[in-house]
Amino acid sequence: MIWQDYAITIIVFMFVAVTIPQLIDVINNKTSLNLFTAIATSIGNYGLAYVFLTLDLWLSVTSAILIATLWLLLFLFSLRNKK
């Protein structure tokens, strides 16, 4: 493994940690996010996961899929809250 894989993974897990409280608020119907921002961020992170896959950065792939899925959940629960 190269050091960049570890660095990307650590940084993305920091993003996951600070995004979880937002997800909890959205799940509990306390707030909602801008739908375009949430879905665009999710799609972009899935794209990054593919790029990391082509570079054989397996830890980064896993962390990018995790944050992309987190943003997808933010999108879906925000969509529910706006109805």
C-alpha positions in Angstrom: 0.0 0.0 0.0 1.1 3.5 -0.7 0.9 6.3 1.9 -1.7 8.2 -0.2 -4.2 5.4 0.3 -3.9 5.8 4.1 -4.1 9.6 3.9 -7.2 9.6 1.8 -8.9 7.1 4.0 -8.1 9.0 7.2 -9.4 12.3 5.7 -12.6 10.7 4.4 -13.3 9.0 7.7 -13.0 12.5 9.3 -15.7 13.7 6.8 -17.8 10.7 7.8 -17.5 11.5 11.5 -18.6 15.1 11.0 -21.5 14.1 8.7 -23.0 11.5 11.0 -24.7 14.1 13.3 -26.3 15.7 10.3 -27.6 12.3 9.2 -29.1 11.8 12.7 -30.9 15.1 12.5 -32.2 14.3 9.0 -33.4 10.9 10.1 -35.2 12.3 13.1 -37.0 14.8 10.8 -35.4 17.8 12.4 -34.0 19.2 9.2 -33.4 18.6 5.5 -30.6 19.4 3.2 -30.6 20.9 -0.3 -31.4 17.9 -2.5 -29.2 18.9 -5.4 -26.2 19.3 -3.1 -26.8 15.9 -1.4 -27.2 13.9 -4.6 -24.4 15.7 -6.4 -22.0 15.0 -3.5 -23.1 11.4 -3.4 -22.6 10.9 -7.2 -19.3 12.7 -7.1 -18.0 10.4 -4.3 -19.1 7.3 -6.1 -17.1 8.7 -9.0 -14.1 9.1 -6.8 -14.5 5.5 -5.6 -14.3 4.4 -9.2 -11.1 6.5 -9.8 -9.6 5.0 -6.6 -10.5 1.6 -7.8 -8.6 2.1 -11.1 -5.6 3.2 -9.0 -5.8 0.1 -6.7 -6.4 2.2 -3.6 -8.6 -0.3 -1.9 -8.9 1.5 1.4 -9.8 4.7 -0.4 -12.4 2.9 -2.5 -14.1 1.6 0.7 -14.1 5.0 2.4 -15.4 6.8 -0.7 -18.2 4.3 -1.0 -19.0 4.8 2.7 -19.2 8.6 2.4 -21.1 8.4 -0.9 -23.7 6.2 0.7 -23.9 8.5 3.7 -24.7 11.4 1.3 -27.2 9.2 -0.5 -29.0 8.6 2.8 -28.9 12.3 3.5 -30.6 12.8 0.1 -33.2 10.2 0.6 -34.2 11.3 4.1 -34.2 14.9 3.1 -36.5 14.0 0.2 -38.8 12.3 2.7 -38.7 15.4 5.0 -39.6 17.8 2.3 -42.9 15.9 1.5 
